[in-house]
Amino acid sequence: MISSNKAPPRKDRFDINEAIREVIEITRGEAAKDGVSVQTQPADGLPLIQGDRVQLQQVMLNSIINAVEAMARRERRATRTADQHRERRDRRLCASRCAIGGSGTGTRHS
């Protein structure tokens, strides 16, 4: 049998809004590097909750990090798609200009 060094979950009472704010502060800088803004709208007057604050914050941290990474990937994908559309448009524009240019001798004005 494998023994675990994990401590048993704590059962403390704490303010959920404060716990969330702490996690957001930890992640805000990293999110900003990826162009993502992390915001919250805490509810007023919530009772204290009972549980393991550290475990709850770890779950919130993982969720925020996953969301930031997903949004950053989506932004990079959107940028890459926009660049590809721009390249195709530029190629079509170049092809149109080249075709319009023609190779005729033109007319001579006397």
PDB file as gemmi writes it, atoms N, CA and C in Angstrom:
CRYST1    1.000    1.000    1.000  90.00  90.00  90.00 P 1                      
ATOM      1  N   MET A   1       0.831  -1.169   0.000  1.00  0.00           N  
ATOM      2  CA  MET A   1       0.000   0.000   0.000  1.00  0.00           C  
ATOM      3  C   MET A   1       0.881   1.239   0.000  1.00  0.00           C  
ATOM      4  N   ILE A   2       0.540   2.218  -0.832  1.00  0.00           N  
ATOM      5  CA  ILE A   2       1.301   3.457  -0.932  1.00  0.00           C  
ATOM      6  C   ILE A   2       0.750   4.453   0.084  1.00  0.00           C  
ATOM      7  N   SER A   3       1.650   5.004   0.875  1.00  0.00           N  
ATOM      8  CA  SER A   3       1.195   5.993   1.855  1.00  0.00           C  
ATOM      9  C   SER A   3       1.307   7.389   1.252  1.00  0.00           C  
ATOM     10  N   SER A   4       0.424   8.249   1.647  1.00  0.00           N  
ATOM     11  CA  SER A   4       0.389   9.614   1.145  1.00  0.00           C  
ATOM     12  C   SER A   4       0.802  10.568   2.248  1.00  0.00           C  
ATOM     13  N   ASN A   5       1.598  11.565   1.901  1.00  0.00           N  
ATOM     14  CA  ASN A   5       2.032  12.564   2.862  1.00  0.00           C  
ATOM     15  C   ASN A   5       1.076  13.744   2.913  1.00  0.00           C  
ATOM     16  N   LYS A   6      -0.017  13.665   2.199  1.00  0.00           N  
ATOM     17  CA  LYS A   6      -0.985  14.761   2.179  1.00  0.00           C  
ATOM     18  C   LYS A   6      -1.671  14.890   3.527  1.00  0.00           C  
ATOM     19  N   ALA A   7      -1.781  16.136   3.936  1.00  0.00           N  
ATOM     20  CA  ALA A   7      -2.514  16.397   5.186  1.00  0.00           C  
ATOM     21  C   ALA A   7      -4.007  16.261   4.907  1.00  0.00           C  
ATOM     22  N   PRO A   8      -4.769  15.879   5.902  1.00  0.00           N  
ATOM     23  CA  PRO A   8      -6.221  15.794   5.693  1.00  0.00           C  
ATOM     24  C   PRO A   8      -6.794  17.187   5.430  1.00  0.00           C  
ATOM     25  N   PRO A   9      -7.879  17.260   4.675  1.00  0.00           N  
ATOM     26  CA  PRO A   9      -8.481  18.570   4.382  1.00  0.00           C  
ATOM     27  C   PRO A   9      -8.862  19.292   5.671  1.00  0.00           C  
ATOM     28  N   ARG A  10      -8.651  20.602   5.642  1.00  0.00           N  
ATOM     29  CA  ARG A  10      -9.026  21.419   6.801  1.00  0.00           C  
ATOM     30  C   ARG A  10     -10.499  21.787   6.697  1.00  0.00           C  
ATOM     31  N   LYS A  11     -11.074  22.134   7.796  1.00  0.00           N  
ATOM     32  CA  LYS A  11     -12.488  22.522   7.848  1.00  0.00           C  
ATOM     33  C   LYS A  11     -12.611  23.897   8.515  1.00  0.00           C  
ATOM     34  N   ASP A  12     -11.913  24.877   7.945  1.00  0.00           N  
ATOM     35  CA  ASP A  12     -11.948  26.227   8.504  1.00  0.00           C  
ATOM     36  C   ASP A  12     -13.114  27.019   7.917  1.00  0.00           C  
ATOM     37  N   ARG A  13     -13.525  28.037   8.639  1.00  0.00           N  
ATOM     38  CA  ARG A  13     -14.542  28.959   8.123  1.00  0.00           C  
ATOM     39  C   ARG A  13     -13.799  30.164   7.542  1.00  0.00           C  
ATOM     40  N   PHE A  14     -14.198  30.582   6.328  1.00  0.00           N  
ATOM     41  CA  PHE A  14     -13.522  31.715   5.698  1.00  0.00           C  
ATOM     42  C   PHE A  14     -14.454  32.430   4.731  1.00  0.00           C  
ATOM     43  N   ASP A  15     -14.035  33.629   4.351  1.00  0.00           N  
ATOM     44  CA  ASP A  15     -14.784  34.481   3.423  1.00  0.00           C  
ATOM     45  C   ASP A  15     -14.415  34.081   1.995  1.00  0.00           C  
ATOM     46  N   ILE A  16     -15.381  33.577   1.249  1.00  0.00           N  
ATOM     47  CA  ILE A  16     -15.125  33.108  -0.113  1.00  0.00           C  
ATOM     48  C   ILE A  16     -14.676  34.248  -1.027  1.00  0.00           C  
ATOM     49  N   ASN A  17     -15.255  35.448  -0.842  1.00  0.00           N  
ATOM     50  CA  ASN A  17     -14.855  36.579  -1.682  1.00  0.00           C  
ATOM     51  C   ASN A  17     -13.387  36.932  -1.484  1.00  0.00           C  
ATOM     52  N   GLU A  18     -12.939  36.892  -0.244  1.00  0.00           N  
ATOM     53  CA  GLU A  18     -11.533  37.190   0.046  1.00  0.00           C  
ATOM     54  C   GLU A  18     -10.626  36.130  -0.576  1.00  0.00           C  
ATOM     55  N   ALA A  19     -11.014  34.883  -0.485  1.00  0.00           N  
ATOM     56  CA  ALA A  19     -10.222  33.798  -1.067  1.00  0.00           C  
ATOM     57  C   ALA A  19     -10.128  33.962  -2.583  1.00  0.00           C  
ATOM     58  N   ILE A  20     -11.221  34.340  -3.212  1.00  0.00           N  
ATOM     59  CA  ILE A  20     -11.228  34.552  -4.666  1.00  0.00           C  
ATOM     60  C   ILE A  20     -10.345  35.740  -5.029  1.00  0.00           C  
ATOM     61  N   ARG A  21     -10.464  36.836  -4.295  1.00  0.00           N  
ATOM     62  CA  ARG A  21      -9.630  38.029  -4.565  1.00  0.00           C  
ATOM     63  C   ARG A  21      -8.143  37.687  -4.488  1.00  0.00           C  
ATOM     64  N   GLU A  22      -7.761  36.893  -3.499  1.00  0.00           N  
ATOM     65  CA  GLU A  22      -6.360  36.506  -3.355  1.00  0.00           C  
ATOM     66  C   GLU A  22      -5.865  35.745  -4.584  1.00  0.00           C  
ATOM     67  N   VAL A  23      -6.672  34.831  -5.084  1.00  0.00           N  
ATOM     68  CA  VAL A  23      -6.277  34.049  -6.261  1.00  0.00           C  
ATOM     69  C   VAL A  23      -6.192  34.947  -7.488  1.00  0.00           C  
ATOM     70  N   ILE A  24      -7.128  35.850  -7.632  1.00  0.00           N  
ATOM     71  CA  ILE A  24      -7.107  36.755  -8.783  1.00  0.00           C  
ATOM     72  C   ILE A  24      -5.862  37.634  -8.746  1.00  0.00           C  
ATOM     73  N   GLU A  25      -5.497  38.107  -7.574  1.00  0.00           N  
ATOM     74  CA  GLU A  25      -4.284  38.915  -7.456  1.00  0.00           C  
ATOM     75  C   GLU A  25      -3.053  38.119  -7.870  1.00  0.00           C  
ATOM     76  N   ILE A  26      -3.020  36.851  -7.516  1.00  0.00           N  
ATOM     77  CA  ILE A  26      -1.890  35.988  -7.884  1.00  0.00           C  
ATOM     78  C   ILE A  26      -1.817  35.822  -9.403  1.00  0.00           C  
ATOM     79  N   THR A  27      -2.953  35.705 -10.060  1.00  0.00           N  
ATOM     80  CA  THR A  27      -2.983  35.401 -11.501  1.00  0.00           C  
ATOM     81  C   THR A  27      -3.025  36.636 -12.395  1.00  0.00           C  
ATOM     82  N   ARG A  28      -3.340  37.782 -11.852  1.00  0.00           N  
ATOM     83  CA  ARG A  28      -3.558  38.986 -12.673  1.00  0.00           C  
ATOM     84  C   ARG A  28      -2.360  39.321 -13.564  1.00  0.00           C  
ATOM     85  N   GLY A  29      -1.155  39.294 -13.021  1.00  0.00           N  
ATOM     86  CA  GLY A  29       0.030  39.649 -13.805  1.00  0.00           C  
ATOM     87  C   GLY A  29       0.266  38.705 -14.968  1.00  0.00           C  
ATOM     88  N   GLU A  30       0.161  37.422 -14.709  1.00  0.00           N  
ATOM     89  CA  GLU A  30       0.370  36.433 -15.766  1.00  0.00           C  
ATOM     90  C   GLU A  30      -0.714  36.538 -16.835  1.00  0.00           C  
ATOM     91  N   ALA A  31      -1.937  36.770 -16.407  1.00  0.00           N  
ATOM     92  CA  ALA A  31      -3.045  36.920 -17.365  1.00  0.00           C  
ATOM     93  C   ALA A  31      -2.813  38.148 -18.243  1.00  0.00           C  
ATOM     94  N   ALA A  32      -2.359  39.231 -17.635  1.00  0.00           N  
ATOM     95  CA  ALA A  32      -2.128  40.468 -18.397  1.00  0.00           C  
ATOM     96  C   ALA A  32      -1.067  40.263 -19.472  1.00  0.00           C  
ATOM     97  N   LYS A  33      -0.059  39.434 -19.195  1.00  0.00           N  
ATOM     98  CA  LYS A  33       0.975  39.139 -20.195  1.00  0.00           C  
ATOM     99  C   LYS A  33       0.356  38.530 -21.447  1.00  0.00           C  
ATOM    100  N   ASP A  34      -0.742  37.775 -21.260  1.00  0.00           N  
ATOM    101  CA  ASP A  34      -1.424  37.137 -22.384  1.00  0.00           C  
ATOM    102  C   ASP A  34      -2.570  37.988 -22.910  1.00  0.00           C  
ATOM    103  N   GLY A  35      -2.681  39.212 -22.395  1.00  0.00           N  
ATOM    104  CA  GLY A  35      -3.735  40.102 -22.872  1.00  0.00           C  
ATOM    105  C   GLY A  35      -5.111  39.759 -22.335  1.00  0.00           C  
ATOM    106  N   VAL A  36      -5.165  39.092 -21.204  1.00  0.00           N  
ATOM    107  CA  VAL A  36      -6.429  38.665 -20.615  1.00  0.00           C  
ATOM    108  C   VAL A  36      -6.649  39.434 -19.316  1.00  0.00           C  
ATOM    109  N   SER A  37      -7.839  39.932 -19.129  1.00  0.00           N  
ATOM    110  CA  SER A  37      -8.204  40.637 -17.908  1.00  0.00           C  
ATOM    111  C   SER A  37      -9.058  39.717 -17.049  1.00  0.00           C  
ATOM    112  N   VAL A  38      -8.651  39.531 -15.799  1.00  0.00           N  
ATOM    113  CA  VAL A  38      -9.404  38.696 -14.868  1.00  0.00           C  
ATOM    114  C   VAL A  38     -10.190  39.625 -13.954  1.00  0.00           C  
ATOM    115  N   GLN A  39     -11.502  39.467 -13.939  1.00  0.00           N  
ATOM    116  CA  GLN A  39     -12.356  40.336 -13.142  1.00  0.00           C  
ATOM    117  C   GLN A  39     -13.344  39.492 -12.353  1.00  0.00           C  
ATOM    118  N   THR A  40     -13.844  40.074 -11.276  1.00  0.00           N  
ATOM    119  CA  THR A  40     -14.842  39.389 -10.463  1.00  0.00           C  
ATOM    120  C   THR A  40     -15.884  40.396 -10.000  1.00  0.00           C  
ATOM    121  N   GLN A  41     -17.043  39.904  -9.714  1.00  0.00           N  
ATOM    122  CA  GLN A  41     -18.114  40.720  -9.148  1.00  0.00           C  
ATOM    123  C   GLN A  41     -18.598  40.014  -7.892  1.00  0.00           C  
ATOM    124  N   PRO A  42     -17.903  40.270  -6.776  1.00  0.00           N  
ATOM    125  CA  PRO A  42     -18.272  39.548  -5.547  1.00  0.00           C  
ATOM    126  C   PRO A  42     -19.658  39.935  -5.046  1.00  0.00           C  
ATOM    127  N   ALA A  43     -20.347  38.961  -4.528  1.00  0.00           N  
ATOM    128  CA  ALA A  43     -21.666  39.201  -3.926  1.00  0.00           C  
ATOM    129  C   ALA A  43     -21.467  39.717  -2.509  1.00  0.00           C  
ATOM    130  N   ASP A  44     -22.283  40.671  -2.123  1.00  0.00           N  
ATOM    131  CA  ASP A  44     -22.205  41.230  -0.773  1.00  0.00           C  
ATOM    132  C   ASP A  44     -22.968  40.353   0.213  1.00  0.00           C  
ATOM    133  N   GLY A  45     -22.489  40.363   1.455  1.00  0.00           N  
ATOM    134  CA  GLY A  45     -23.219  39.737   2.548  1.00  0.00           C  
ATOM    135  C   GLY A  45     -23.247  38.230   2.560  1.00  0.00           C  
ATOM    136  N   LEU A  46     -22.304  37.592   1.905  1.00  0.00           N  
ATOM    137  CA  LEU A  46     -22.288  36.128   1.926  1.00  0.00           C  
ATOM    138  C   LEU A  46     -21.822  35.632   3.290  1.00  0.00           C  
ATOM    139  N   PRO A  47     -22.384  34.536   3.755  1.00  0.00           N  
ATOM    140  CA  PRO A  47     -21.908  33.972   5.025  1.00  0.00           C  
ATOM    141  C   PRO A  47     -20.533  33.346   4.815  1.00  0.00           C  
ATOM    142  N   LEU A  48     -19.824  33.135   5.895  1.00  0.00           N  
ATOM    143  CA  LEU A  48     -18.556  32.415   5.820  1.00  0.00           C  
ATOM    144  C   LEU A  48     -18.840  30.987   5.373  1.00  0.00           C  
ATOM    145  N   ILE A  49     -17.917  30.424   4.614  1.00  0.00           N  
ATOM    146  CA  ILE A  49     -18.083  29.022   4.222  1.00  0.00           C  
ATOM    147  C   ILE A  49     -17.098  28.182   5.021  1.00  0.00           C  
ATOM    148  N   GLN A  50     -17.347  26.897   5.071  1.00  0.00           N  
ATOM    149  CA  GLN A  50     -16.473  26.002   5.814  1.00  0.00           C  
ATOM    150  C   GLN A  50     -15.843  25.027   4.837  1.00  0.00           C  
ATOM    151  N   GLY A  51     -14.543  24.895   4.935  1.00  0.00           N  
ATOM    152  CA  GLY A  51     -13.845  23.972   4.062  1.00  0.00           C  
ATOM    153  C   GLY A  51     -12.352  24.215   4.106  1.00  0.00           C  
ATOM    154  N   ASP A  52     -11.662  23.632   3.168  1.00  0.00           N  
ATOM    155  CA  ASP A  52     -10.218  23.779   3.074  1.00  0.00           C  
ATOM    156  C   ASP A  52      -9.919  24.917   2.095  1.00  0.00           C  
ATOM    157  N   ARG A  53      -9.552  26.058   2.667  1.00  0.00           N  
ATOM    158  CA  ARG A  53      -9.309  27.266   1.871  1.00  0.00           C  
ATOM    159  C   ARG A  53      -8.239  27.020   0.806  1.00  0.00           C  
ATOM    160  N   VAL A  54      -7.160  26.365   1.181  1.00  0.00           N  
ATOM    161  CA  VAL A  54      -6.054  26.135   0.249  1.00  0.00           C  
ATOM    162  C   VAL A  54      -6.506  25.258  -0.914  1.00  0.00           C  
ATOM    163  N   GLN A  55      -7.257  24.199  -0.631  1.00  0.00           N  
ATOM    164  CA  GLN A  55      -7.736  23.341  -1.718  1.00  0.00           C  
ATOM    165  C   GLN A  55      -8.681  24.102  -2.634  1.00  0.00           C  
ATOM    166  N   LEU A  56      -9.581  24.880  -2.055  1.00  0.00           N  
ATOM    167  CA  LEU A  56     -10.509  25.669  -2.872  1.00  0.00           C  
ATOM    168  C   LEU A  56      -9.751  26.675  -3.733  1.00  0.00           C  
ATOM    169  N   GLN A  57      -8.773  27.322  -3.147  1.00  0.00           N  
ATOM    170  CA  GLN A  57      -7.989  28.287  -3.917  1.00  0.00           C  
ATOM    171  C   GLN A  57      -7.189  27.597  -5.013  1.00  0.00           C  
ATOM    172  N   GLN A  58      -6.725  26.387  -4.770  1.00  0.00           N  
ATOM    173  CA  GLN A  58      -5.996  25.641  -5.803  1.00  0.00           C  
ATOM    174  C   GLN A  58      -6.914  25.328  -6.982  1.00  0.00           C  
ATOM    175  N   VAL A  59      -8.148  24.944  -6.698  1.00  0.00           N  
ATOM    176  CA  VAL A  59      -9.123  24.680  -7.759  1.00  0.00           C  
ATOM    177  C   VAL A  59      -9.394  25.962  -8.557  1.00  0.00           C  
ATOM    178  N   MET A  60      -9.585  27.081  -7.839  1.00  0.00           N  
ATOM    179  CA  MET A  60      -9.823  28.360  -8.519  1.00  0.00           C  
ATOM    180  C   MET A  60      -8.617  28.766  -9.356  1.00  0.00           C  
ATOM    181  N   LEU A  61      -7.423  28.598  -8.793  1.00  0.00           N  
ATOM    182  CA  LEU A  61      -6.197  28.940  -9.514  1.00  0.00           C  
ATOM    183  C   LEU A  61      -6.086  28.135 -10.800  1.00  0.00           C  
ATOM    184  N   ASN A  62      -6.302  26.833 -10.711  1.00  0.00           N  
ATOM    185  CA  ASN A  62      -6.240  25.974 -11.905  1.00  0.00           C  
ATOM    186  C   ASN A  62      -7.282  26.389 -12.935  1.00  0.00           C  
ATOM    187  N   SER A  63      -8.482  26.718 -12.485  1.00  0.00           N  
ATOM    188  CA  SER A  63      -9.546  27.132 -13.410  1.00  0.00           C  
ATOM    189  C   SER A  63      -9.185  28.439 -14.117  1.00  0.00           C  
ATOM    190  N   ILE A  64      -8.664  29.377 -13.371  1.00  0.00           N  
ATOM    191  CA  ILE A  64      -8.286  30.665 -13.975  1.00  0.00           C  
ATOM    192  C   ILE A  64      -7.138  30.479 -14.955  1.00  0.00           C  
ATOM    193  N   ILE A  65      -6.127  29.715 -14.558  1.00  0.00           N  
ATOM    194  CA  ILE A  65      -4.988  29.472 -15.458  1.00  0.00           C  
ATOM    195  C   ILE A  65      -5.459  28.791 -16.740  1.00  0.00           C  
ATOM    196  N   ASN A  66      -6.315  27.788 -16.616  1.00  0.00           N  
ATOM    197  CA  ASN A  66      -6.844  27.105 -17.809  1.00  0.00           C  
ATOM    198  C   ASN A  66      -7.609  28.072 -18.699  1.00  0.00           C  
ATOM    199  N   ALA A  67      -8.414  28.935 -18.097  1.00  0.00           N  
ATOM    200  CA  ALA A  67      -9.187  29.903 -18.877  1.00  0.00           C  
ATOM    201  C   ALA A  67      -8.272  30.902 -19.577  1.00  0.00           C  
ATOM    202  N   VAL A  68      -7.274  31.392 -18.873  1.00  0.00           N  
ATOM    203  CA  VAL A  68      -6.327  32.350 -19.468  1.00  0.00           C  
ATOM    204  C   VAL A  68      -5.593  31.698 -20.635  1.00  0.00           C  
ATOM    205  N   GLU A  69      -5.117  30.478 -20.441  1.00  0.00           N  
ATOM    206  CA  GLU A  69      -4.412  29.778 -21.517  1.00  0.00           C  
ATOM    207  C   GLU A  69      -5.313  29.555 -22.718  1.00  0.00           C  
ATOM    208  N   ALA A  70      -6.559  29.175 -22.471  1.00  0.00           N  
ATOM    209  CA  ALA A  70      -7.506  28.956 -23.570  1.00  0.00           C  
ATOM    210  C   ALA A  70      -7.779  30.257 -24.316  1.00  0.00           C  
ATOM    211  N   MET A  71      -7.950  31.337 -23.583  1.00  0.00           N  
ATOM    212  CA  MET A  71      -8.210  32.632 -24.224  1.00  0.00           C  
ATOM    213  C   MET A  71      -6.990  33.101 -25.000  1.00  0.00           C  
ATOM    214  N   ALA A  72      -5.810  32.887 -24.456  1.00  0.00           N  
ATOM    215  CA  ALA A  72      -4.592  33.287 -25.158  1.00  0.00           C  
ATOM    216  C   ALA A  72      -4.427  32.472 -26.442  1.00  0.00           C  
ATOM    217  N   ARG A  73      -4.703  31.165 -26.375  1.00  0.00           N  
ATOM    218  CA  ARG A  73      -4.627  30.322 -27.583  1.00  0.00           C  
ATOM    219  C   ARG A  73      -5.637  30.789 -28.616  1.00  0.00           C  
ATOM    220  N   ARG A  74      -6.850  31.100 -28.156  1.00  0.00           N  
ATOM    221  CA  ARG A  74      -7.885  31.568 -29.082  1.00  0.00           C  
ATOM    222  C   ARG A  74      -7.461  32.873 -29.733  1.00  0.00           C  
ATOM    223  N   GLU A  75      -6.864  33.769 -28.955  1.00  0.00           N  
ATOM    224  CA  GLU A  75      -6.405  35.051 -29.497  1.00  0.00           C  
ATOM    225  C   GLU A  75      -5.301  34.834 -30.522  1.00  0.00           C  
ATOM    226  N   ARG A  76      -4.344  33.936 -30.211  1.00  0.00           N  
ATOM    227  CA  ARG A  76      -3.280  33.653 -31.174  1.00  0.00           C  
ATOM    228  C   ARG A  76      -3.856  33.033 -32.437  1.00  0.00           C  
ATOM    229  N   ARG A  77      -4.845  32.138 -32.270  1.00  0.00           N  
ATOM    230  CA  ARG A  77      -5.471  31.505 -33.426  1.00  0.00           C  
ATOM    231  C   ARG A  77      -6.222  32.539 -34.242  1.00  0.00           C  
ATOM    232  N   ALA A  78      -6.920  33.458 -33.572  1.00  0.00           N  
ATOM    233  CA  ALA A  78      -7.659  34.506 -34.284  1.00  0.00           C  
ATOM    234  C   ALA A  78      -6.697  35.422 -35.020  1.00  0.00           C  
ATOM    235  N   THR A  79      -5.569  35.737 -34.393  1.00  0.00           N  
ATOM    236  CA  THR A  79      -4.573  36.589 -35.048  1.00  0.00           C  
ATOM    237  C   THR A  79      -3.998  35.885 -36.259  1.00  0.00           C  
ATOM    238  N   ARG A  80      -3.678  34.592 -36.096  1.00  0.00           N  
ATOM    239  CA  ARG A  80      -3.123  33.828 -37.204  1.00  0.00           C  
ATOM    240  C   ARG A  80      -4.138  33.742 -38.347  1.00  0.00           C  
ATOM    241  N   THR A  81      -5.406  33.535 -38.018  1.00  0.00           N  
ATOM    242  CA  THR A  81      -6.451  33.475 -39.045  1.00  0.00           C  
ATOM    243  C   THR A  81      -6.578  34.817 -39.755  1.00  0.00           C  
ATOM    244  N   ALA A  82      -6.545  35.899 -38.993  1.00  0.00           N  
ATOM    245  CA  ALA A  82      -6.634  37.232 -39.602  1.00  0.00           C  
ATOM    246  C   ALA A  82      -5.443  37.464 -40.521  1.00  0.00           C  
ATOM    247  N   ASP A  83      -4.254  37.039 -40.098  1.00  0.00           N  
ATOM    248  CA  ASP A  83      -3.064  37.192 -40.940  1.00  0.00           C  
ATOM    249  C   ASP A  83      -3.205  36.380 -42.221  1.00  0.00           C  
ATOM    250  N   GLN A  84      -3.750  35.172 -42.129  1.00  0.00           N  
ATOM    251  CA  GLN A  84      -3.938  34.336 -43.308  1.00  0.00           C  
ATOM    252  C   GLN A  84      -4.940  34.980 -44.263  1.00  0.00           C  
ATOM    253  N   HIS A  85      -6.029  35.545 -43.719  1.00  0.00           N  
ATOM    254  CA  HIS A  85      -6.996  36.224 -44.572  1.00  0.00           C  
ATOM    255  C   HIS A  85      -6.350  37.421 -45.255  1.00  0.00           C  
ATOM    256  N   ARG A  86      -5.549  38.163 -44.510  1.00  0.00           N  
ATOM    257  CA  ARG A  86      -4.873  39.335 -45.066  1.00  0.00           C  
ATOM    258  C   ARG A  86      -3.918  38.907 -46.174  1.00  0.00           C  
ATOM    259  N   GLU A  87      -3.174  37.803 -45.963  1.00  0.00           N  
ATOM    260  CA  GLU A  87      -2.264  37.309 -46.996  1.00  0.00           C  
ATOM    261  C   GLU A  87      -3.033  36.930 -48.251  1.00  0.00           C  
ATOM    262  N   ARG A  88      -4.145  36.206 -48.092  1.00  0.00           N  
ATOM    263  CA  ARG A  88      -4.941  35.816 -49.261  1.00  0.00           C  
ATOM    264  C   ARG A  88      -5.487  37.043 -49.975  1.00  0.00           C  
ATOM    265  N   ARG A  89      -5.983  38.019 -49.192  1.00  0.00           N  
ATOM    266  CA  ARG A  89      -6.503  39.241 -49.792  1.00  0.00           C  
ATOM    267  C   ARG A  89      -5.398  39.969 -50.543  1.00  0.00           C  
ATOM    268  N   ASP A  90      -4.203  40.043 -49.953  1.00  0.00           N  
ATOM    269  CA  ASP A  90      -3.083  40.718 -50.603  1.00  0.00           C  
ATOM    270  C   ASP A  90      -2.679  40.004 -51.878  1.00  0.00           C  
ATOM    271  N   ARG A  91      -2.703  38.650 -51.856  1.00  0.00           N  
ATOM    272  CA  ARG A  91      -2.366  37.902 -53.084  1.00  0.00           C  
ATOM    273  C   ARG A  91      -3.403  38.169 -54.162  1.00  0.00           C  
ATOM    274  N   ARG A  92      -4.699  38.186 -53.782  1.00  0.00           N  
ATOM    275  CA  ARG A  92      -5.751  38.467 -54.771  1.00  0.00           C  
ATOM    276  C   ARG A  92      -5.595  39.877 -55.311  1.00  0.00           C  
ATOM    277  N   LEU A  93      -5.291  40.818 -54.430  1.00  0.00           N  
ATOM    278  CA  LEU A  93      -5.131  42.208 -54.852  1.00  0.00           C  
ATOM    279  C   LEU A  93      -3.957  42.325 -55.811  1.00  0.00           C  
ATOM    280  N   CYS A  94      -2.861  41.646 -55.492  1.00  0.00           N  
ATOM    281  CA  CYS A  94      -1.687  41.665 -56.365  1.00  0.00           C  
ATOM    282  C   CYS A  94      -2.034  41.041 -57.712  1.00  0.00           C  
ATOM    283  N   ALA A  95      -2.748  39.893 -57.664  1.00  0.00           N  
ATOM    284  CA  ALA A  95      -3.135  39.225 -58.914  1.00  0.00           C  
ATOM    285  C   ALA A  95      -4.042  40.137 -59.731  1.00  0.00           C  
ATOM    286  N   SER A  96      -4.948  40.858 -59.080  1.00  0.00           N  
ATOM    287  CA  SER A  96      -5.840  41.765 -59.791  1.00  0.00           C  
ATOM    288  C   SER A  96      -5.050  42.904 -60.413  1.00  0.00           C  
ATOM    289  N   ARG A  97      -4.142  43.467 -59.671  1.00  0.00           N  
ATOM    290  CA  ARG A  97      -3.337  44.570 -60.201  1.00  0.00           C  
ATOM    291  C   ARG A  97      -2.472  44.111 -61.359  1.00  0.00           C  
ATOM    292  N   CYS A  98      -1.887  42.919 -61.220  1.00  0.00           N  
ATOM    293  CA  CYS A  98      -1.045  42.402 -62.297  1.00  0.00           C  
ATOM    294  C   CYS A  98      -1.883  42.163 -63.547  1.00  0.00           C  
ATOM    295  N   ALA A  99      -3.093  41.629 -63.385  1.00  0.00           N  
ATOM    296  CA  ALA A  99      -3.959  41.354 -64.529  1.00  0.00           C  
ATOM    297  C   ALA A  99      -4.429  42.650 -65.169  1.00  0.00           C  
ATOM    298  N   ILE A 100      -4.719  43.638 -64.360  1.00  0.00           N  
ATOM    299  CA  ILE A 100      -5.184  44.918 -64.885  1.00  0.00           C  
ATOM    300  C   ILE A 100      -4.065  45.620 -65.628  1.00  0.00           C  
ATOM    301  N   GLY A 101      -2.817  45.435 -65.191  1.00  0.00           N  
ATOM    302  CA  GLY A 101      -1.673  46.091 -65.820  1.00  0.00           C  
ATOM    303  C   GLY A 101      -1.554  45.736 -67.294  1.00  0.00           C  
ATOM    304  N   GLY A 102      -1.813  44.514 -67.657  1.00  0.00           N  
ATOM    305  CA  GLY A 102      -1.792  44.076 -69.049  1.00  0.00           C  
ATOM    306  C   GLY A 102      -0.414  44.201 -69.684  1.00  0.00           C  
ATOM    307  N   SER A 103      -0.357  43.870 -70.989  1.00  0.00           N  
ATOM    308  CA  SER A 103       0.914  43.940 -71.714  1.00  0.00           C  
ATOM    309  C   SER A 103       0.711  44.516 -73.114  1.00  0.00           C  
ATOM    310  N   GLY A 104      -0.367  45.262 -73.297  1.00  0.00           N  
ATOM    311  CA  GLY A 104      -0.648  45.852 -74.617  1.00  0.00           C  
ATOM    312  C   GLY A 104       0.302  46.967 -74.982  1.00  0.00           C  
ATOM    313  N   THR A 105       0.248  47.407 -76.260  1.00  0.00           N  
ATOM    314  CA  THR A 105       1.144  48.458 -76.728  1.00  0.00           C  
ATOM    315  C   THR A 105       0.574  49.829 -76.441  1.00  0.00           C  
ATOM    316  N   GLY A 106      -0.712  49.878 -76.116  1.00  0.00           N  
ATOM    317  CA  GLY A 106      -1.304  51.169 -75.809  1.00  0.00           C  
ATOM    318  C   GLY A 106      -1.605  51.941 -77.089  1.00  0.00           C  
ATOM    319  N   THR A 107      -2.028  53.180 -76.962  1.00  0.00           N  
ATOM    320  CA  THR A 107      -2.328  54.008 -78.153  1.00  0.00           C  
ATOM    321  C   THR A 107      -1.367  55.172 -78.184  1.00  0.00           C  
ATOM    322  N   ARG A 108      -1.132  55.636 -79.356  1.00  0.00           N  
ATOM    323  CA  ARG A 108      -0.197  56.723 -79.554  1.00  0.00           C  
ATOM    324  C   ARG A 108      -0.972  57.965 -79.881  1.00  0.00           C  
ATOM    325  N   HIS A 109      -0.740  59.024 -79.139  1.00  0.00           N  
ATOM    326  CA  HIS A 109      -1.402  60.297 -79.391  1.00  0.00           C  
ATOM    327  C   HIS A 109      -0.493  61.148 -80.254  1.00  0.00           C  
ATOM    328  N   SER A 110      -1.066  61.749 -81.277  1.00  0.00           N  
ATOM    329  CA  SER A 110      -0.251  62.598 -82.163  1.00  0.00           C  
ATOM    330  C   SER A 110      -0.398  64.030 -81.777  1.00  0.00           C  
TER     331      SER A 110                                                      
END                                                                             
